Amino acid sequence: MDIYVALLSLFFFTKPALAFGSDQDYQIDIINELDLANATYGITQVAGLHNSSKAFLFRDVGRAVHAPAHITEKVVQLFRRKSEFTFLASIQQKSSTSGVIFSIHESEHSYFELESSGVREEIRYHYRFKGKPRSESFPYRLADGQWHKIALTISATHLLLHVDCNRIYERVIDPPQMELTPGSGVWLGQHSHKHGLFKGIIQDVKLIFAPNGYITQCPNLNRTCPTCSDFLSLVQGIMDLQELLAKMTLKLNYAESRLTQLEGCHCERTCSANGLVYRDNELWVEPENCRNCACKNGVVECRRIFCPPANCSEDLLPVHVDGTCCKKCRPKCTYMGQTFSEGQRFLSRSCRECKNGLMVKVTETCPELNCTVGEQILPDGRCCNVCRGYDFCAEGLICGENSECKNRNTKAECECKSGYASIHGDSTYCEGRTILYPAQAHVTDS
């Protein structure tokens, strides 16, 4: 009830701000439209009730004041999906005559027709309701040779008839059919070519599709109460709000029940690293970076794998072995007064390689080089020359994430990045005080 009162109050205070039919998109001046379309055959322009708009004299002679297709289409579109409108006209009807002031019909089906009978001294309104014809009659004498302003307002099931700015009739009727067929005809001052011919002068014929459209004709009748259509729309809006409130209440109750269930659940935060998702307290190894990692409450913590000193014997040397993080002791070779580690080569009269503590002769065919002999160099631990400026790093030397490959004159070496230091004097793997790790990761060094 509080919502209803609030909305009703809001409606009453805001509705008068509308210009009561002054919006040009929601009204049509029938006489002006017909005159612009040269559709005033058979009628004569004369002096009217005032000089601010055109007035035309309708005689009992051959005439066809029929709106062309584009005006008819505009009228049909304005009626579509509306629930209220006002028909306005100023007329001076010849005494004791009968005729149709305005008509919208298809064949014999009248969607809107306003007729003034001087014989019966009444005003008749013809319309359709659910495909069936309906009529309303109002005893009143318009055919008296005097000027009259007439305003017929339809708002849903509510009908108002004003004559000369006086409300003379108010009724509840069946709601008129507002969906007009595209083939409908729009006539002024007659029902068709030969029937319902109006005799007299007509001026200021308008259709206004807005609440209280008669205010345009009689500004002193301004009022703030909602029309029937406004009230029905307001009631429908309240019903829609009540339905929405009921749905939102159900959703809120469901959300509260789910929240109660979740409060009793153990929520586990996961970690993302290297495109994989790890559960809380899960451990894994990153061999390429020589680190042990763990997921701690949504944060990745990694520690460098500790490599103890190799402590190799005199006949062994510490060397890197593919697939391992720590150096391994491998047999060394002594040849021609020099010491070689596993895999190193030496070129004298022939090429020899250190294998299992022995310098073994290697048969190898060296590739042809596209540089002069003066531009050739012999890399460390090789038996074949290369051209000066050769890219040793392109051979795939593996360096840790905190070091990078650097080309020297005769070999490639790993070099620690700025802010990092080598581990045990070896720059293949480097470490710093703080290491930033991508994607929710925090790394500390041991």
Wavefront OBJ file of the C-alpha trace (Angstrom):
o trace
v 0.000 0.000 0.000
v 2.902 2.339 0.768
v 4.332 1.713 -2.712
v 0.944 2.456 -4.259
v 0.569 5.762 -2.399
v 4.119 6.816 -3.233
v 3.709 6.093 -6.936
v 0.303 7.753 -7.063
v 1.700 10.879 -5.403
v 4.622 10.919 -7.804
v 2.238 10.594 -10.741
v -0.001 13.476 -9.596
v 2.943 15.823 -9.170
v 4.734 14.970 -12.415
v 1.852 14.479 -14.858
v 0.862 18.184 -15.171
v 4.351 18.876 -16.508
v 3.199 17.327 -19.804
v 2.041 19.829 -22.379
v -1.355 18.126 -22.845
v -1.053 17.321 -26.532
v 1.354 20.079 -27.510
v 3.968 17.532 -28.659
v 3.826 17.679 -32.462
v 4.783 13.992 -32.708
v 1.503 13.022 -31.029
v -0.991 15.156 -32.938
v -2.147 15.803 -36.476
v -3.884 18.870 -37.930
v -6.299 17.301 -40.436
v -7.231 20.472 -42.384
v -3.609 21.603 -42.681
v -2.512 18.140 -43.879
v -5.325 17.972 -46.479
v -4.595 21.493 -47.726
v -0.876 20.744 -48.121
v -1.753 17.594 -50.089
v -4.222 19.489 -52.341
v -7.001 17.205 -51.088
v -9.641 19.935 -50.537
v -11.558 19.457 -53.774
v -15.148 20.712 -53.598
v -14.778 23.001 -50.558
v -14.020 26.716 -50.366
v -11.775 28.573 -47.946
v -13.741 31.222 -46.026
v -13.420 33.380 -42.907
v -13.742 31.247 -39.789
v -14.134 31.659 -36.058
v -10.681 33.251 -36.025
v -7.875 33.941 -38.496
v -5.093 31.827 -36.923
v -5.981 28.749 -39.025
v -7.815 27.965 -42.242
v -11.596 27.415 -42.348
v -13.482 25.725 -45.202
v -17.112 25.908 -46.338
v -18.772 22.572 -47.090
v -21.796 22.863 -49.431
v -24.284 20.279 -50.615
v -22.411 19.789 -53.905
v -20.064 17.196 -55.370
v -16.932 16.988 -53.288
v -14.377 14.433 -52.100
v -12.421 15.591 -49.074
v -10.517 12.338 -48.681
v -7.002 12.039 -47.188
v -4.349 10.599 -49.521
v -2.388 7.461 -48.598
v 0.501 9.118 -46.743
v -1.860 11.059 -44.437
v -3.963 7.943 -43.827
v -0.817 5.993 -42.921
v 0.172 8.718 -40.446
v -3.277 8.556 -38.795
v -3.119 4.737 -38.611
v 0.330 4.872 -36.993
v -0.787 7.459 -34.422
v -3.755 5.317 -33.349
v -1.629 2.167 -33.037
v -0.990 0.958 -29.476
v -2.614 4.058 -27.938
v -5.274 3.989 -25.233
v -6.457 7.592 -25.356
v -6.959 10.422 -27.805
v -8.992 13.605 -28.314
v -10.784 14.790 -31.453
v -11.095 18.602 -31.708
v -13.020 20.764 -34.187
v -14.639 24.171 -34.478
v -17.828 24.054 -36.602
v -20.663 26.262 -37.800
v -23.329 23.845 -39.029
v -26.258 24.966 -41.170
v -29.482 24.899 -39.144
v -31.501 21.662 -39.111
v -28.999 19.728 -41.288
v -27.271 16.452 -40.600
v -23.803 15.320 -41.597
v -20.551 13.623 -40.626
v -17.892 15.931 -39.211
v -15.042 13.393 -39.416
v -14.812 9.708 -40.319
v -12.228 6.907 -40.339
v -13.659 3.712 -41.797
v -13.015 0.720 -44.016
v -15.976 -0.319 -46.160
v -18.882 -0.051 -43.707
v -16.757 -0.587 -40.597
v -16.362 2.713 -38.774
v -13.334 2.929 -36.442
v -14.085 6.553 -35.608
v -16.951 8.702 -36.828
v -18.450 11.849 -35.314
v -21.852 12.836 -36.669
v -24.133 15.785 -35.916
v -27.868 15.308 -36.553
v -29.934 18.485 -36.771
v -33.090 16.435 -37.262
v -32.780 14.504 -33.991
v -30.680 17.246 -32.369
v -27.976 14.896 -31.175
v -24.292 14.126 -31.538
v -23.350 10.553 -32.449
v -20.063 8.767 -31.955
v -19.522 5.508 -33.907
v -16.638 3.108 -33.164
v -15.748 -0.597 -33.023
v -15.159 -2.871 -30.040
v -13.661 -6.332 -30.631
v -14.718 -6.152 -34.270
v -18.323 -5.196 -33.496
v -19.922 -1.774 -34.137
v -20.773 0.453 -31.191
v -22.510 3.861 -31.041
v -23.037 6.519 -28.418
v -25.641 9.285 -28.787
v -25.629 12.593 -26.952
v -28.691 14.882 -27.120
v -27.360 18.275 -28.148
v -28.152 20.800 -30.880
v -25.045 21.711 -32.908
v -26.905 22.484 -36.152
v -28.070 25.960 -35.181
v -25.995 28.138 -37.507
v -23.721 29.233 -34.634
v -20.029 28.533 -34.006
v -19.272 25.699 -31.572
v -16.092 24.103 -30.296
v -16.418 20.364 -29.863
v -13.927 18.042 -28.128
v -14.464 14.284 -27.829
v -11.954 12.595 -25.485
v -11.512 8.810 -25.189
v -9.347 7.425 -22.377
v -9.580 3.624 -22.185
v -13.232 3.070 -21.119
v -13.851 6.715 -20.241
v -15.550 9.162 -22.647
v -15.740 12.948 -22.206
v -17.650 15.318 -24.485
v -16.970 19.051 -24.282
v -18.936 21.640 -26.271
v -17.797 25.256 -26.086
v -15.430 24.286 -23.232
v -18.305 22.909 -21.146
v -18.321 19.272 -20.081
v -21.770 18.135 -21.166
v -21.390 14.346 -21.091
v -19.177 11.786 -19.313
v -19.663 8.045 -19.820
v -18.103 4.628 -19.373
v -17.992 2.802 -22.735
v -16.411 -0.262 -24.273
v -12.759 0.543 -25.143
v -12.558 1.431 -28.873
v -10.476 -0.606 -31.296
v -7.285 1.370 -31.871
v -5.547 -0.948 -34.337
v -6.791 0.462 -37.641
v -6.370 -1.440 -40.897
v -3.945 0.105 -43.443
v -6.784 0.261 -45.994
v -8.877 2.609 -43.874
v -10.205 5.845 -45.396
v -9.989 9.242 -43.694
v -12.775 11.672 -44.635
v -13.538 15.233 -43.543
v -17.127 16.552 -43.652
v -18.593 13.359 -45.104
v -18.815 9.589 -44.676
v -17.998 8.840 -48.314
v -18.401 10.398 -51.738
v -22.187 10.685 -51.537
v -23.179 9.971 -47.942
v -23.196 11.945 -44.710
v -22.396 15.286 -46.354
v -21.832 18.010 -43.759
v -23.156 21.500 -44.567
v -21.419 24.464 -42.977
v -17.926 25.614 -42.006
v -15.248 23.489 -40.321
v -12.040 24.800 -38.709
v -9.271 23.528 -36.350
v -9.772 19.780 -36.875
v -7.130 17.910 -34.859
v -6.408 14.488 -33.403
v -4.300 14.622 -30.215
v -2.903 11.441 -28.677
v -2.123 12.607 -25.155
v -3.980 12.863 -21.833
v -6.594 15.628 -21.574
v -6.162 16.761 -25.173
v -9.131 19.136 -24.863
v -6.844 21.491 -22.921
v -5.411 22.549 -26.297
v -8.847 23.913 -27.223
v -9.797 25.200 -23.757
v -6.664 26.077 -21.699
v -8.771 27.272 -18.761
v -9.917 23.685 -18.175
v -6.433 22.647 -17.046
v -6.504 19.971 -14.353
v -4.065 17.720 -12.485
v -6.140 14.561 -12.030
v -5.024 11.522 -14.067
v -7.128 10.270 -16.939
v -8.704 6.820 -16.915
v -5.919 5.517 -19.136
v -3.302 7.084 -16.859
v -4.871 5.449 -13.819
v -5.064 2.024 -15.488
v -1.423 2.336 -16.553
v -0.494 3.286 -13.004
v -2.357 0.295 -11.583
v -0.691 -1.996 -14.129
v 2.693 -0.527 -13.204
v 2.024 -1.228 -9.525
v 0.998 -4.805 -10.335
v 4.197 -5.260 -12.350
v 6.243 -3.890 -9.447
v 4.500 -6.251 -7.028
v 5.275 -9.194 -9.307
v 8.900 -8.072 -9.606
v 9.104 -7.648 -5.828
v 7.760 -11.174 -5.330
v 10.374 -12.598 -7.736
v 13.174 -10.633 -6.103
v 12.024 -11.825 -2.672
v 12.237 -15.446 -3.838
v 15.723 -14.859 -5.262
v 16.839 -13.124 -2.077
v 15.555 -15.989 0.077
v 17.391 -18.481 -2.128
v 20.582 -16.423 -1.985
v 20.366 -16.228 1.817
v 19.940 -20.012 2.053
v 22.941 -20.548 -0.235
v 24.989 -18.092 1.813
v 24.101 -19.967 4.989
v 25.331 -23.197 3.381
v 28.535 -21.581 2.165
v 29.313 -20.210 5.593
v 29.665 -23.795 6.788
v 31.973 -24.747 3.921
v 35.749 -24.738 3.904
v 36.836 -22.411 1.128
v 40.127 -23.343 -0.483
v 42.184 -20.836 -2.391
v 44.089 -22.163 -5.383
v 47.232 -20.969 -7.174
v 47.964 -20.475 -10.868
v 51.483 -20.917 -12.242
v 52.792 -21.734 -15.714
v 49.250 -22.287 -17.014
v 48.410 -24.863 -14.313
v 46.168 -24.645 -11.239
v 47.383 -26.047 -7.914
v 45.426 -26.718 -4.741
v 46.298 -25.223 -1.401
v 49.460 -26.791 0.164
v 50.220 -28.649 -3.076
v 53.961 -29.043 -3.866
v 55.681 -29.242 -7.263
v 59.140 -28.926 -8.820
v 60.221 -26.578 -11.602
v 63.280 -28.381 -12.973
v 63.889 -25.787 -15.680
v 64.310 -23.137 -12.970
v 65.707 -25.459 -10.310
v 63.040 -24.540 -7.755
v 60.694 -26.283 -5.326
v 57.293 -24.537 -5.196
v 54.222 -24.690 -2.965
v 50.733 -23.161 -2.952
v 50.134 -21.275 0.298
v 46.649 -19.794 0.716
v 46.403 -18.661 -2.899
v 50.043 -17.499 -3.176
v 52.830 -19.382 -4.977
v 56.012 -19.611 -2.917
v 59.159 -21.007 -4.531
v 62.590 -21.742 -3.101
v 65.762 -22.439 -4.992
v 66.884 -26.079 -4.938
v 69.948 -26.135 -2.700
v 73.023 -27.546 -4.365
v 75.775 -28.552 -1.939
v 79.392 -28.148 -3.061
v 80.402 -30.974 -5.405
v 83.586 -31.800 -3.412
v 84.960 -33.838 -6.287
v 88.133 -35.915 -5.894
v 91.345 -34.947 -7.686
v 90.583 -37.113 -10.729
v 87.059 -35.676 -11.125
v 85.611 -32.286 -12.127
v 82.132 -30.777 -11.374
v 80.120 -30.320 -14.584
v 76.505 -29.580 -15.556
v 74.558 -32.618 -16.724
v 71.408 -32.168 -18.813
v 68.197 -32.672 -16.759
v 69.836 -31.919 -13.399
v 70.109 -28.690 -11.424
v 73.264 -29.462 -9.472
v 76.687 -30.157 -10.916
v 77.861 -33.749 -10.990
v 81.397 -35.093 -10.564
v 82.712 -36.520 -13.827
v 86.175 -37.896 -14.731
v 88.667 -35.310 -15.953
v 91.257 -35.742 -18.644
v 94.880 -34.603 -18.690
v 96.431 -34.172 -22.112
v 99.520 -32.317 -23.231
v 99.784 -30.552 -19.895
v 96.142 -29.350 -19.947
v 93.077 -30.445 -17.939
v 89.773 -31.105 -19.705
v 86.286 -31.808 -18.330
v 83.850 -34.381 -19.664
v 82.829 -33.568 -23.258
v 85.514 -30.971 -23.941
v 87.558 -31.306 -27.131
v 91.111 -30.407 -28.123
v 92.630 -30.024 -31.569
v 96.333 -30.762 -32.116
v 97.302 -33.086 -34.948
v 93.862 -34.629 -34.640
v 90.617 -33.930 -32.774
v 90.302 -35.533 -29.360
v 87.438 -35.499 -26.800
v 87.434 -36.161 -23.049
v 85.369 -39.281 -22.318
v 85.454 -41.161 -19.036
v 88.869 -39.697 -18.179
v 90.502 -40.485 -21.526
v 91.169 -38.262 -24.542
v 89.561 -40.236 -27.343
v 90.279 -39.533 -31.010
v 87.243 -38.104 -32.807
v 86.693 -38.444 -36.516
v 84.747 -35.400 -37.638
v 84.284 -33.651 -40.968
v 84.199 -29.897 -40.543
v 81.623 -27.922 -42.591
v 82.701 -25.498 -45.277
v 82.787 -21.859 -44.186
v 81.862 -18.798 -46.264
v 84.590 -16.615 -44.789
v 88.311 -16.260 -45.361
v 90.868 -18.098 -43.287
v 91.793 -14.846 -41.574
v 88.212 -14.409 -40.386
v 87.996 -17.925 -38.918
v 88.369 -18.745 -35.214
v 88.517 -21.965 -33.211
v 85.931 -22.018 -30.379
v 86.841 -23.324 -26.933
v 86.435 -27.076 -26.631
v 85.875 -27.523 -30.401
v 87.773 -29.035 -33.282
v 86.151 -27.121 -36.158
v 86.588 -23.458 -36.983
v 83.709 -21.001 -37.249
v 83.496 -17.527 -38.795
v 84.215 -14.590 -36.537
v 80.933 -13.233 -35.032
v 79.368 -16.686 -34.859
v 76.186 -16.829 -32.670
v 77.086 -19.414 -30.027
v 73.859 -18.724 -28.054
v 71.822 -19.947 -31.031
v 73.129 -23.457 -30.292
v 70.758 -23.578 -27.293
v 72.829 -22.957 -24.197
v 70.425 -23.318 -21.246
v 70.528 -20.509 -18.678
v 68.267 -20.065 -15.654
v 65.403 -17.549 -15.542
v 67.613 -14.999 -13.763
v 70.516 -15.305 -16.179
v 70.885 -14.827 -19.927
v 73.145 -16.137 -22.659
v 75.995 -13.866 -23.791
v 78.202 -14.413 -26.868
v 81.926 -14.210 -26.130
v 84.753 -14.348 -28.686
v 85.089 -18.145 -28.708
v 82.123 -19.421 -26.701
v 78.747 -18.668 -25.118
v 78.357 -18.075 -21.389
v 75.481 -17.482 -18.975
v 75.515 -14.103 -17.250
v 73.389 -13.072 -14.273
v 70.811 -10.360 -14.876
v 71.082 -7.058 -13.051
v 70.291 -7.452 -9.357
v 71.109 -11.186 -9.252
v 74.225 -13.069 -8.229
v 75.611 -16.444 -9.333
v 75.209 -19.522 -7.187
v 78.538 -20.981 -6.038
v 80.316 -18.973 -8.720
v 78.296 -20.485 -11.590
v 76.182 -18.007 -13.585
v 73.967 -20.680 -15.124
v 71.624 -20.179 -12.171
v 71.452 -16.876 -10.369
v 69.473 -15.660 -7.402
v 68.498 -12.387 -5.732
v 66.946 -11.283 -2.480
v 63.418 -11.017 -3.978
v 62.136 -12.726 -7.126
v 58.834 -11.619 -8.698
v 56.876 -14.509 -10.152
v 53.963 -14.136 -12.639
v 50.323 -15.014 -11.999
v 49.700 -14.928 -8.248
v 53.210 -16.042 -7.349
v 55.548 -14.928 -4.586
v 59.043 -16.382 -4.403
v 61.518 -16.233 -1.564
v 65.047 -17.557 -1.543
v 66.431 -19.934 0.953
l 1 2 3 4 5 6 7 8 9 10 11 12 13 14 15 16 17 18 19 20 21 22 23 24 25 26 27 28 29 30 31 32 33 34 35 36 37 38 39 40 41 42 43 44 45 46 47 48 49 50 51 52 53 54 55 56 57 58 59 60 61 62 63 64 65 66 67 68 69 70 71 72 73 74 75 76 77 78 79 80 81 82 83 84 85 86 87 88 89 90 91 92 93 94 95 96 97 98 99 100 101 102 103 104 105 106 107 108 109 110 111 112 113 114 115 116 117 118 119 120 121 122 123 124 125 126 127 128 129 130 131 132 133 134 135 136 137 138 139 140 141 142 143 144 145 146 147 148 149 150 151 152 153 154 155 156 157 158 159 160 161 162 163 164 165 166 167 168 169 170 171 172 173 174 175 176 177 178 179 180 181 182 183 184 185 186 187 188 189 190 191 192 193 194 195 196 197 198 199 200 201 202 203 204 205 206 207 208 209 210 211 212 213 214 215 216 217 218 219 220 221 222 223 224 225 226 227 228 229 230 231 232 233 234 235 236 237 238 239 240 241 242 243 244 245 246 247 248 249 250 251 252 253 254 255 256 257 258 259 260 261 262 263 264 265 266 267 268 269 270 271 272 273 274 275 276 277 278 279 280 281 282 283 284 285 286 287 288 289 290 291 292 293 294 295 296 297 298 299 300 301 302 303 304 305 306 307 308 309 310 311 312 313 314 315 316 317 318 319 320 321 322 323 324 325 326 327 328 329 330 331 332 333 334 335 336 337 338 339 340 341 342 343 344 345 346 347 348 349 350 351 352 353 354 355 356 357 358 359 360 361 362 363 364 365 366 367 368 369 370 371 372 373 374 375 376 377 378 379 380 381 382 383 384 385 386 387 388 389 390 391 392 393 394 395 396 397 398 399 400 401 402 403 404 405 406 407 408 409 410 411 412 413 414 415 416 417 418 419 420 421 422 423 424 425 426 427 428 429 430 431 432 433 434 435 436 437 438 439 440 441 442 443 444 445 446
